[in-house]
Amino acid sequence: MQTVLFHSTIFGPLKSRRLGNSLGINLMPNDGKLCSFDCLYCEAGYNAQGVGTSGVATRNAVKQQLKRRLEELSAAGEKLDSITFSGNGEPTLHPDFKDIVGDVVRLRNRYFPQAKVTVLSNATMAAKPNVRKALKMVDNNVLKFDSAVAATMLALNRPVSPNVIPEGLLMDLDAYRGKCIIQTMFVRGTHEGRIIDNTTDAEVDALINAYLRLEPTLIQVYTIDRPTPETSLERVPADELQRIARRIEAEGLTVQVNA
Ligand code: SF4
């Protein structure tokens, strides 16, 4: 069974297709996964593996470990493009997320002022006042939105709460209109006998309507490039991603393709 990728709170820097040289912050357990989604393509594996025993890092531990790593990287003359919240689950679930973001912004300003602070979030907590304050502090507020069709989103992202549906997420995301990056993973495959495909014309049309409503500064479209828990999922070919991107751009939106 595929399990978590990250075994520390601070990891990398890693070369990222979208973010350049990126130092990662994993606010979730180091030996398990904690997420409000359970995506079929999650690189950290399914939630069924459990949350482990380490618990989530404390605010102070994140601050001290990040400070130490930034000092090392600065002394080594390394270049950093981004300090990125990602890891073994959804970072905004951390109870001290807002204060941790504040600490990270201050440390970034001190050691690598040119680096961006990036949060990769599935948007399920985006309506919480403290999460909203935190996401407004960062440079790259990257929110996942894979399908505007409820049946597809429920099958692909598998929200833990039965109340999460695309329309509800879009209402929560109204507060970020014009101030977010939307990230959409395109995949095809099957799961438990059901076809999963968010690349159809109807899916792309529905996504475009959602993007137009959110007015993101950028839409990142990408596909899988690592093993996925649902092994039937296939990469969407680069030329097809480009075709989808052209359709979105035709509506006046800005798209980045990470094939
Ligand atoms: S939202 Fe991210 S961390 Fe959570 S299950 Fe999906 S891919 Fe994994």
py3Dmol code that shows the C-alpha trace and the ligand (Angstrom):
import py3Dmol

protein = """\
ATOM      1  CA  MET A   1       0.000   0.000   0.000  1.00  0.00           C
ATOM      2  CA  GLN A   2       1.274   3.462  -0.864  1.00  0.00           C
ATOM      3  CA  THR A   3       1.973   5.485   2.267  1.00  0.00           C
ATOM      4  CA  VAL A   4       3.127   8.964   3.201  1.00  0.00           C
ATOM      5  CA  LEU A   5       6.056  10.547   1.394  1.00  0.00           C
ATOM      6  CA  PHE A   6       7.283  12.959   4.042  1.00  0.00           C
ATOM      7  CA  HIS A   7       8.822  11.861   7.322  1.00  0.00           C
ATOM      8  CA  SER A   8       9.761  15.230   8.749  1.00  0.00           C
ATOM      9  CA  THR A   9       8.164  18.626   9.346  1.00  0.00           C
ATOM     10  CA  ILE A  10      10.622  20.491   7.119  1.00  0.00           C
ATOM     11  CA  PHE A  11      11.683  18.737   3.914  1.00  0.00           C
ATOM     12  CA  GLY A  12      13.680  19.531   0.808  1.00  0.00           C
ATOM     13  CA  PRO A  13      14.318  21.801  -0.939  1.00  0.00           C
ATOM     14  CA  LEU A  14      12.807  19.853  -3.842  1.00  0.00           C
ATOM     15  CA  LYS A  15      12.655  20.842  -7.496  1.00  0.00           C
ATOM     16  CA  SER A  16       8.994  21.478  -8.204  1.00  0.00           C
ATOM     17  CA  ARG A  17       7.425  21.675 -11.661  1.00  0.00           C
ATOM     18  CA  ARG A  18       5.319  24.604 -10.549  1.00  0.00           C
ATOM     19  CA  LEU A  19       7.295  26.305  -7.774  1.00  0.00           C
ATOM     20  CA  GLY A  20      10.993  25.955  -8.626  1.00  0.00           C
ATOM     21  CA  ASN A  21      13.356  25.231  -5.719  1.00  0.00           C
ATOM     22  CA  SER A  22      10.849  24.653  -2.943  1.00  0.00           C
ATOM     23  CA  LEU A  23      11.407  24.038   0.754  1.00  0.00           C
ATOM     24  CA  GLY A  24       8.467  22.068   2.116  1.00  0.00           C
ATOM     25  CA  ILE A  25       6.613  22.384   5.408  1.00  0.00           C
ATOM     26  CA  ASN A  26       4.565  19.383   6.475  1.00  0.00           C
ATOM     27  CA  LEU A  27       2.197  20.405   9.284  1.00  0.00           C
ATOM     28  CA  MET A  28       0.558  16.994   9.349  1.00  0.00           C
ATOM     29  CA  PRO A  29       1.913  13.856  11.089  1.00  0.00           C
ATOM     30  CA  ASN A  30       5.325  12.538  10.041  1.00  0.00           C
ATOM     31  CA  ASP A  31       4.181   8.931  10.150  1.00  0.00           C
ATOM     32  CA  GLY A  32       0.585   9.120   8.929  1.00  0.00           C
ATOM     33  CA  LYS A  33      -1.890  11.134   6.900  1.00  0.00           C
ATOM     34  CA  LEU A  34      -4.565  13.608   7.950  1.00  0.00           C
ATOM     35  CA  CYS A  35      -6.749  15.161   5.272  1.00  0.00           C
ATOM     36  CA  SER A  36     -10.307  16.320   4.724  1.00  0.00           C
ATOM     37  CA  PHE A  37     -10.140  14.780   1.220  1.00  0.00           C
ATOM     38  CA  ASP A  38      -9.010  11.277   0.295  1.00  0.00           C
ATOM     39  CA  CYS A  39      -8.112  11.770  -3.367  1.00  0.00           C
ATOM     40  CA  LEU A  40      -7.674   8.763  -5.612  1.00  0.00           C
ATOM     41  CA  TYR A  41      -4.388  10.265  -6.818  1.00  0.00           C
ATOM     42  CA  CYS A  42      -2.943  11.374  -3.467  1.00  0.00           C
ATOM     43  CA  GLU A  43       0.828  10.993  -3.421  1.00  0.00           C
ATOM     44  CA  ALA A  44       0.619  10.518   0.349  1.00  0.00           C
ATOM     45  CA  GLY A  45      -1.630   7.457  -0.061  1.00  0.00           C
ATOM     46  CA  TYR A  46      -5.150   6.870   1.221  1.00  0.00           C
ATOM     47  CA  ASN A  47      -6.416   8.115   4.593  1.00  0.00           C
ATOM     48  CA  ALA A  48      -7.002   4.455   5.520  1.00  0.00           C
ATOM     49  CA  GLN A  49      -3.324   4.152   6.447  1.00  0.00           C
ATOM     50  CA  GLY A  50      -4.204   6.138   9.580  1.00  0.00           C
ATOM     51  CA  VAL A  51      -2.855   9.273  11.222  1.00  0.00           C
ATOM     52  CA  GLY A  52       0.174   7.563  12.800  1.00  0.00           C
ATOM     53  CA  THR A  53       1.443   8.260  16.280  1.00  0.00           C
ATOM     54  CA  SER A  54       3.597  11.405  15.924  1.00  0.00           C
ATOM     55  CA  GLY A  55       0.728  13.914  16.008  1.00  0.00           C
ATOM     56  CA  VAL A  56       1.007  17.303  14.339  1.00  0.00           C
ATOM     57  CA  ALA A  57       4.062  19.514  14.854  1.00  0.00           C
ATOM     58  CA  THR A  58       3.701  22.279  17.425  1.00  0.00           C
ATOM     59  CA  ARG A  59       3.936  25.903  16.337  1.00  0.00           C
ATOM     60  CA  ASN A  60       7.236  26.264  18.196  1.00  0.00           C
ATOM     61  CA  ALA A  61       8.716  23.117  16.633  1.00  0.00           C
ATOM     62  CA  VAL A  62       7.837  24.350  13.140  1.00  0.00           C
ATOM     63  CA  LYS A  63       9.388  27.740  13.857  1.00  0.00           C
ATOM     64  CA  GLN A  64      12.616  26.347  15.325  1.00  0.00           C
ATOM     65  CA  GLN A  65      13.092  23.672  12.661  1.00  0.00           C
ATOM     66  CA  LEU A  66      12.401  26.092   9.825  1.00  0.00           C
ATOM     67  CA  LYS A  67      14.748  28.713  11.270  1.00  0.00           C
ATOM     68  CA  ARG A  68      17.544  26.140  11.542  1.00  0.00           C
ATOM     69  CA  ARG A  69      17.034  24.921   7.976  1.00  0.00           C
ATOM     70  CA  LEU A  70      16.876  28.441   6.538  1.00  0.00           C
ATOM     71  CA  GLU A  71      20.117  29.304   8.334  1.00  0.00           C
ATOM     72  CA  GLU A  72      21.786  26.216   6.838  1.00  0.00           C
ATOM     73  CA  LEU A  73      20.518  26.986   3.337  1.00  0.00           C
ATOM     74  CA  SER A  74      21.504  30.632   3.602  1.00  0.00           C
ATOM     75  CA  ALA A  75      25.015  29.711   4.815  1.00  0.00           C
ATOM     76  CA  ALA A  76      25.340  27.260   1.896  1.00  0.00           C
ATOM     77  CA  GLY A  77      24.393  30.009  -0.584  1.00  0.00           C
ATOM     78  CA  GLU A  78      21.333  28.080  -1.797  1.00  0.00           C
ATOM     79  CA  LYS A  79      18.625  29.744  -3.862  1.00  0.00           C
ATOM     80  CA  LEU A  80      15.052  29.290  -2.702  1.00  0.00           C
ATOM     81  CA  ASP A  81      12.022  30.093  -4.848  1.00  0.00           C
ATOM     82  CA  SER A  82       9.300  29.021  -2.441  1.00  0.00           C
ATOM     83  CA  ILE A  83       8.603  27.926   1.104  1.00  0.00           C
ATOM     84  CA  THR A  84       5.639  25.656   0.590  1.00  0.00           C
ATOM     85  CA  PHE A  85       3.029  24.223   2.903  1.00  0.00           C
ATOM     86  CA  SER A  86       2.145  20.756   1.626  1.00  0.00           C
ATOM     87  CA  GLY A  87       2.960  17.287   2.965  1.00  0.00           C
ATOM     88  CA  ASN A  88       0.962  14.449   4.458  1.00  0.00           C
ATOM     89  CA  GLY A  89      -2.484  16.006   4.273  1.00  0.00           C
ATOM     90  CA  GLU A  90      -4.293  19.321   4.449  1.00  0.00           C
ATOM     91  CA  PRO A  91      -2.192  22.041   6.149  1.00  0.00           C
ATOM     92  CA  THR A  92      -5.147  24.281   7.031  1.00  0.00           C
ATOM     93  CA  LEU A  93      -6.422  21.600   9.432  1.00  0.00           C
ATOM     94  CA  HIS A  94      -3.611  22.508  11.841  1.00  0.00           C
ATOM     95  CA  PRO A  95      -5.173  24.364  14.826  1.00  0.00           C
ATOM     96  CA  ASP A  96      -2.375  26.996  14.794  1.00  0.00           C
ATOM     97  CA  PHE A  97      -2.241  27.403  11.036  1.00  0.00           C
ATOM     98  CA  LYS A  98      -2.650  31.203  11.043  1.00  0.00           C
ATOM     99  CA  ASP A  99       0.064  31.801  13.645  1.00  0.00           C
ATOM    100  CA  ILE A 100       2.413  29.374  11.910  1.00  0.00           C
ATOM    101  CA  VAL A 101       1.896  31.194   8.604  1.00  0.00           C
ATOM    102  CA  GLY A 102       2.768  34.448  10.387  1.00  0.00           C
ATOM    103  CA  ASP A 103       5.991  32.877  11.723  1.00  0.00           C
ATOM    104  CA  VAL A 104       6.905  31.531   8.296  1.00  0.00           C
ATOM    105  CA  VAL A 105       6.343  34.890   6.602  1.00  0.00           C
ATOM    106  CA  ARG A 106       8.596  36.586   9.176  1.00  0.00           C
ATOM    107  CA  LEU A 107      11.359  33.952   8.774  1.00  0.00           C
ATOM    108  CA  ARG A 108      11.095  34.193   4.982  1.00  0.00           C
ATOM    109  CA  ASN A 109      11.481  37.991   5.212  1.00  0.00           C
ATOM    110  CA  ARG A 110      14.599  37.569   7.308  1.00  0.00           C
ATOM    111  CA  TYR A 111      16.440  34.809   5.412  1.00  0.00           C
ATOM    112  CA  PHE A 112      15.063  34.570   1.852  1.00  0.00           C
ATOM    113  CA  PRO A 113      13.035  37.736   1.173  1.00  0.00           C
ATOM    114  CA  GLN A 114      12.760  36.924  -2.531  1.00  0.00           C
ATOM    115  CA  ALA A 115      11.158  33.511  -1.914  1.00  0.00           C
ATOM    116  CA  LYS A 116       7.386  33.148  -2.120  1.00  0.00           C
ATOM    117  CA  VAL A 117       5.328  31.645   0.687  1.00  0.00           C
ATOM    118  CA  THR A 118       2.989  29.109  -0.888  1.00  0.00           C
ATOM    119  CA  VAL A 119       0.101  27.139   0.571  1.00  0.00           C
ATOM    120  CA  LEU A 120      -1.290  24.141  -1.299  1.00  0.00           C
ATOM    121  CA  SER A 121      -4.775  23.608   0.095  1.00  0.00           C
ATOM    122  CA  ASN A 122      -7.854  21.625  -0.861  1.00  0.00           C
ATOM    123  CA  ALA A 123     -10.027  24.621   0.124  1.00  0.00           C
ATOM    124  CA  THR A 124     -12.295  22.690   2.484  1.00  0.00           C
ATOM    125  CA  MET A 125     -11.370  24.972   5.411  1.00  0.00           C
ATOM    126  CA  ALA A 126     -11.257  28.152   3.342  1.00  0.00           C
ATOM    127  CA  ALA A 127     -14.344  29.687   4.973  1.00  0.00           C
ATOM    128  CA  LYS A 128     -12.883  29.553   8.498  1.00  0.00           C
ATOM    129  CA  PRO A 129     -11.979  33.122   9.577  1.00  0.00           C
ATOM    130  CA  ASN A 130      -8.454  32.227  10.770  1.00  0.00           C
ATOM    131  CA  VAL A 131      -7.693  30.228   7.641  1.00  0.00           C
ATOM    132  CA  ARG A 132      -8.930  33.125   5.521  1.00  0.00           C
ATOM    133  CA  LYS A 133      -6.646  35.545   7.385  1.00  0.00           C
ATOM    134  CA  ALA A 134      -3.703  33.177   6.923  1.00  0.00           C
ATOM    135  CA  LEU A 135      -4.302  32.570   3.225  1.00  0.00           C
ATOM    136  CA  LYS A 136      -4.479  36.324   2.635  1.00  0.00           C
ATOM    137  CA  MET A 137      -0.978  36.657   4.152  1.00  0.00           C
ATOM    138  CA  VAL A 138       0.760  34.331   1.683  1.00  0.00           C
ATOM    139  CA  ASP A 139       2.087  35.055  -1.807  1.00  0.00           C
ATOM    140  CA  ASN A 140       0.698  31.940  -3.483  1.00  0.00           C
ATOM    141  CA  ASN A 141      -2.696  30.870  -2.205  1.00  0.00           C
ATOM    142  CA  VAL A 142      -3.100  27.718  -4.292  1.00  0.00           C
ATOM    143  CA  LEU A 143      -6.524  26.103  -4.013  1.00  0.00           C
ATOM    144  CA  LYS A 144      -7.495  22.734  -5.430  1.00  0.00           C
ATOM    145  CA  PHE A 145     -10.593  22.559  -7.610  1.00  0.00           C
ATOM    146  CA  ASP A 146     -10.696  19.392  -9.733  1.00  0.00           C
ATOM    147  CA  SER A 147     -14.313  19.229 -10.851  1.00  0.00           C
ATOM    148  CA  ALA A 148     -17.425  21.365 -10.739  1.00  0.00           C
ATOM    149  CA  VAL A 149     -19.552  18.252 -11.322  1.00  0.00           C
ATOM    150  CA  ALA A 150     -20.588  16.937  -7.923  1.00  0.00           C
ATOM    151  CA  ALA A 151     -20.519  13.231  -8.834  1.00  0.00           C
ATOM    152  CA  THR A 152     -17.007  13.510 -10.277  1.00  0.00           C
ATOM    153  CA  MET A 153     -15.661  15.574  -7.396  1.00  0.00           C
ATOM    154  CA  LEU A 154     -17.119  13.189  -4.831  1.00  0.00           C
ATOM    155  CA  ALA A 155     -15.635  10.178  -6.648  1.00  0.00           C
ATOM    156  CA  LEU A 156     -12.215  11.727  -7.292  1.00  0.00           C
ATOM    157  CA  ASN A 157     -11.554  13.818  -4.171  1.00  0.00           C
ATOM    158  CA  ARG A 158     -13.684  11.741  -1.779  1.00  0.00           C
ATOM    159  CA  PRO A 159     -14.299  14.414   0.898  1.00  0.00           C
ATOM    160  CA  VAL A 160     -14.384  13.064   4.433  1.00  0.00           C
ATOM    161  CA  SER A 161     -17.413  15.249   5.252  1.00  0.00           C
ATOM    162  CA  PRO A 162     -20.577  14.394   3.308  1.00  0.00           C
ATOM    163  CA  ASN A 163     -21.410  18.128   3.239  1.00  0.00           C
ATOM    164  CA  VAL A 164     -18.584  19.093   0.870  1.00  0.00           C
ATOM    165  CA  ILE A 165     -19.823  19.640  -2.679  1.00  0.00           C
ATOM    166  CA  PRO A 166     -18.460  21.837  -5.492  1.00  0.00           C
ATOM    167  CA  GLU A 167     -21.148  24.516  -5.134  1.00  0.00           C
ATOM    168  CA  GLY A 168     -20.417  24.846  -1.418  1.00  0.00           C
ATOM    169  CA  LEU A 169     -16.683  25.124  -2.064  1.00  0.00           C
ATOM    170  CA  LEU A 170     -17.308  27.795  -4.694  1.00  0.00           C
ATOM    171  CA  MET A 171     -19.372  29.793  -2.193  1.00  0.00           C
ATOM    172  CA  ASP A 172     -16.533  29.496   0.352  1.00  0.00           C
ATOM    173  CA  LEU A 173     -14.040  30.596  -2.288  1.00  0.00           C
ATOM    174  CA  ASP A 174     -15.974  33.754  -3.197  1.00  0.00           C
ATOM    175  CA  ALA A 175     -13.915  35.494  -0.485  1.00  0.00           C
ATOM    176  CA  TYR A 176     -10.756  34.810  -2.514  1.00  0.00           C
ATOM    177  CA  ARG A 177     -12.075  36.054  -5.843  1.00  0.00           C
ATOM    178  CA  GLY A 178      -9.187  37.535  -7.806  1.00  0.00           C
ATOM    179  CA  LYS A 179      -6.726  36.574  -5.052  1.00  0.00           C
ATOM    180  CA  CYS A 180      -6.011  32.886  -5.572  1.00  0.00           C
ATOM    181  CA  ILE A 181      -4.387  30.380  -7.858  1.00  0.00           C
ATOM    182  CA  ILE A 182      -6.592  27.433  -8.782  1.00  0.00           C
ATOM    183  CA  GLN A 183      -4.987  24.077  -9.342  1.00  0.00           C
ATOM    184  CA  THR A 184      -6.796  21.363 -11.277  1.00  0.00           C
ATOM    185  CA  MET A 185      -5.532  17.796 -11.560  1.00  0.00           C
ATOM    186  CA  PHE A 186      -6.754  16.082 -14.738  1.00  0.00           C
ATOM    187  CA  VAL A 187      -6.955  12.289 -14.655  1.00  0.00           C
ATOM    188  CA  ARG A 188      -8.779   9.349 -16.188  1.00  0.00           C
ATOM    189  CA  GLY A 189      -9.319   5.873 -14.850  1.00  0.00           C
ATOM    190  CA  THR A 190     -11.765   3.753 -12.901  1.00  0.00           C
ATOM    191  CA  HIS A 191     -12.420   3.217  -9.239  1.00  0.00           C
ATOM    192  CA  GLU A 192     -14.576   0.448  -7.828  1.00  0.00           C
ATOM    193  CA  GLY A 193     -16.117  -0.078 -11.262  1.00  0.00           C
ATOM    194  CA  ARG A 194     -16.899   3.581 -11.843  1.00  0.00           C
ATOM    195  CA  ILE A 195     -15.335   5.656 -14.627  1.00  0.00           C
ATOM    196  CA  ILE A 196     -13.403   8.690 -13.420  1.00  0.00           C
ATOM    197  CA  ASP A 197     -12.717  11.330 -16.077  1.00  0.00           C
ATOM    198  CA  ASN A 198     -12.608  15.096 -15.552  1.00  0.00           C
ATOM    199  CA  THR A 199     -11.310  15.804 -19.061  1.00  0.00           C
ATOM    200  CA  THR A 200     -14.624  15.558 -20.962  1.00  0.00           C
ATOM    201  CA  ASP A 201     -16.087  18.614 -22.697  1.00  0.00           C
ATOM    202  CA  ALA A 202     -18.883  18.825 -20.107  1.00  0.00           C
ATOM    203  CA  GLU A 203     -16.353  18.714 -17.261  1.00  0.00           C
ATOM    204  CA  VAL A 204     -14.145  21.381 -18.816  1.00  0.00           C
ATOM    205  CA  ASP A 205     -17.173  23.607 -19.518  1.00  0.00           C
ATOM    206  CA  ALA A 206     -18.247  23.327 -15.879  1.00  0.00           C
ATOM    207  CA  LEU A 207     -14.704  24.060 -14.695  1.00  0.00           C
ATOM    208  CA  ILE A 208     -14.520  27.134 -16.927  1.00  0.00           C
ATOM    209  CA  ASN A 209     -17.744  28.474 -15.388  1.00  0.00           C
ATOM    210  CA  ALA A 210     -16.232  27.959 -11.932  1.00  0.00           C
ATOM    211  CA  TYR A 211     -12.957  29.636 -12.919  1.00  0.00           C
ATOM    212  CA  LEU A 212     -14.834  32.614 -14.378  1.00  0.00           C
ATOM    213  CA  ARG A 213     -16.658  33.000 -11.089  1.00  0.00           C
ATOM    214  CA  LEU A 214     -13.442  32.853  -9.015  1.00  0.00           C
ATOM    215  CA  GLU A 215     -11.307  35.021 -11.325  1.00  0.00           C
ATOM    216  CA  PRO A 216      -8.049  33.344 -10.214  1.00  0.00           C
ATOM    217  CA  THR A 217      -4.783  35.074 -11.069  1.00  0.00           C
ATOM    218  CA  LEU A 218      -3.614  31.776 -12.541  1.00  0.00           C
ATOM    219  CA  ILE A 219      -5.013  28.316 -13.266  1.00  0.00           C
ATOM    220  CA  GLN A 220      -2.500  25.508 -13.007  1.00  0.00           C
ATOM    221  CA  VAL A 221      -3.499  22.399 -14.932  1.00  0.00           C
ATOM    222  CA  TYR A 222      -1.498  19.257 -14.414  1.00  0.00           C
ATOM    223  CA  THR A 223      -1.686  15.509 -14.327  1.00  0.00           C
ATOM    224  CA  ILE A 224      -0.207  12.690 -12.276  1.00  0.00           C
ATOM    225  CA  ASP A 225       3.517  12.021 -12.397  1.00  0.00           C
ATOM    226  CA  ARG A 226       4.005   9.698  -9.452  1.00  0.00           C
ATOM    227  CA  PRO A 227       2.389   6.391  -8.419  1.00  0.00           C
ATOM    228  CA  THR A 228      -1.205   6.864  -7.249  1.00  0.00           C
ATOM    229  CA  PRO A 229      -3.187   4.838  -4.672  1.00  0.00           C
ATOM    230  CA  GLU A 230      -5.793   4.063  -7.380  1.00  0.00           C
ATOM    231  CA  THR A 231      -3.474   2.343  -9.809  1.00  0.00           C
ATOM    232  CA  SER A 232      -5.878   2.527 -12.770  1.00  0.00           C
ATOM    233  CA  LEU A 233      -5.467   6.310 -13.041  1.00  0.00           C
ATOM    234  CA  GLU A 234      -3.709   7.445 -16.206  1.00  0.00           C
ATOM    235  CA  ARG A 235      -1.704  10.516 -17.055  1.00  0.00           C
ATOM    236  CA  VAL A 236      -3.485  12.861 -19.449  1.00  0.00           C
ATOM    237  CA  PRO A 237      -1.187  13.326 -22.479  1.00  0.00           C
ATOM    238  CA  ALA A 238       0.578  16.682 -22.730  1.00  0.00           C
ATOM    239  CA  ASP A 239      -1.128  17.626 -26.013  1.00  0.00           C
ATOM    240  CA  GLU A 240      -4.524  17.042 -24.455  1.00  0.00           C
ATOM    241  CA  LEU A 241      -3.677  19.179 -21.424  1.00  0.00           C
ATOM    242  CA  GLN A 242      -2.580  21.875 -23.863  1.00  0.00           C
ATOM    243  CA  ARG A 243      -5.927  21.629 -25.699  1.00  0.00           C
ATOM    244  CA  ILE A 244      -7.789  21.999 -22.393  1.00  0.00           C
ATOM    245  CA  ALA A 245      -5.581  24.985 -21.535  1.00  0.00           C
ATOM    246  CA  ARG A 246      -6.368  26.674 -24.883  1.00  0.00           C
ATOM    247  CA  ARG A 247     -10.108  26.314 -24.207  1.00  0.00           C
ATOM    248  CA  ILE A 248      -9.707  27.949 -20.799  1.00  0.00           C
ATOM    249  CA  GLU A 249      -7.474  30.710 -22.178  1.00  0.00           C
ATOM    250  CA  ALA A 250     -10.098  31.458 -24.836  1.00  0.00           C
ATOM    251  CA  GLU A 251     -12.264  32.753 -21.960  1.00  0.00           C
ATOM    252  CA  GLY A 252      -9.611  35.316 -21.044  1.00  0.00           C
ATOM    253  CA  LEU A 253      -8.113  33.309 -18.168  1.00  0.00           C
ATOM    254  CA  THR A 254      -4.397  32.692 -17.552  1.00  0.00           C
ATOM    255  CA  VAL A 255      -3.275  29.073 -17.556  1.00  0.00           C
ATOM    256  CA  GLN A 256      -0.034  27.304 -16.722  1.00  0.00           C
ATOM    257  CA  VAL A 257       0.330  23.729 -17.975  1.00  0.00           C
ATOM    258  CA  ASN A 258       2.505  21.367 -15.972  1.00  0.00           C
ATOM    259  CA  ALA A 259       2.572  18.249 -18.118  1.00  0.00           C
TER     260      ALA A 259
END
"""
ligand_1 = """\
8
SF4
S -6.241 17.083 -0.823
Fe -4.075 16.706 -1.214
S -3.311 15.678 0.624
Fe -5.543 15.557 0.680
S -6.044 13.603 -0.248
Fe -6.121 15.137 -1.887
S -4.090 15.126 -2.794
Fe -3.923 14.100 -0.801
"""
view = py3Dmol.view(width=600, height=400)
view.addModel(protein, "pdb")
view.setStyle({"model": 0}, {"cartoon": {"style": "trace"}})
view.addModel(ligand_1, "xyz")
view.setStyle({"model": 1}, {"stick": {}})
view.zoomTo()
view.show()
